[in-house]
Amino acid sequence: MPPSGSLKIWLIKVAEPTPLDGQDVRLFRYGMLANHLVQAGHEVTWWHSTVHHQKKIQRYETTTTVAVSQRYTIIFLHAPRYTRSVSFRRVLNQALTAREFRLKATKIAPPDIIVCCLPPLELCREAIRYGMHKNIPVILDVQDLWPDAFLAFAPSFLRSVWKLFLTPWFRIVTYACRNATAITGTTDAFVSWARSYGRRSENPFDKSFPLAYQSKTPDRTSCEAAEKRWAECGLALHRDEFLACFFGLFGRHYEIELVIDAARRIRQSGRHCRFVLCGTGEKLEHYKKLAAGCDAILFPGWVGEADIWTLLQKSSVGLCPYRTSATLSKNIPNKPIEYFSAGLPVVSSLEGELKQLLTHYRCGLTYPPGDGEQLIKHLVALYDNPMLRKTLSHNAAELFRTRFAAETVYADMARHIETIALQ
């Protein structure tokens, strides 16, 4: 350690909630990692965006620096707001966010180490350039396989043309992966993907750290307020009923249509169940119209940490209705981990890493993407067989405790950052 025992650490990650976004905010990977680093005595600067990705609103109208605590600062880089996650406006936002970082980074004291999330790509390039210029180690933390993920949006007959169009992004990811001091990622497959792009040899500092979840019980007042909010939404959590829950952005990544159809048909079969689909997004109104007239489905909108916790405790199953994706199949997303934290069985459409996990640990069921009949079959099996549900629930809770508890995962990641900074 330096004489003071403290490192100056920059975290670069946009599109996550921050502790400044409200009293009842649920933190993700970088929010929890920042807290662990601060608790370990380090000085953390989190480079973020003025745009709140989930709510699609501007937090500030100019680049703004806010002190969370004495050793913890967030710099919100200003760029234009976007309303769709996949759009030209978002591409523009990311390019201008990277430019703003380049301008602002030279005006403050340099750190001892940088941890930069991939994506977005332009910010990764700027972080690597800055680190190389200042001789500062940069850890590239892979959380999504950009630009590979975008090839899935193109019809097969246009894929080669689309790949040519994305050539600048492929060059950026190759540059970033080749020149990073170390690669981390949410799975071994993600780390291997980055090594392949960077044509990197084996490096002991390249290591995976899964997404993790902080399972903490909100205070009694917050829980009571959350239960009241649920009651106002028409959901009485004190009742003993089968609840299927979902949390996320209603965009192109999910097959919510299948869930809505499953809810209708299971209710029509005489089984009393509720499907609580939480979140916002560009397709929310479309799904509300699709579900009109079905009292088994509830859309409560964006919900806070206490709302999530209280709903998870009463739910019977967590839903992961992803569309097919070669990139997602290499990952274990945050959503199932959140369900595991409450001991919920997971019903998922993802092949690959998550399917292997659910099968090996017997903590959930997988249906083929687009197969509504199999989705219904799995949900009915869980509804009709409480002992099956209890077994899967126990296994999910145990898996979370041993592999995905944030207190363990991010403490390990914090030590890994320290080791690389002091090499």
Summary of the structure (lengths in Angstrom):
residues: 423
radius of gyration: 21.6
end to end distance: 10.1
largest distance: 68.5
contacts: 1428
relative contact order: 0.11
helix: 45%
strand: 18%
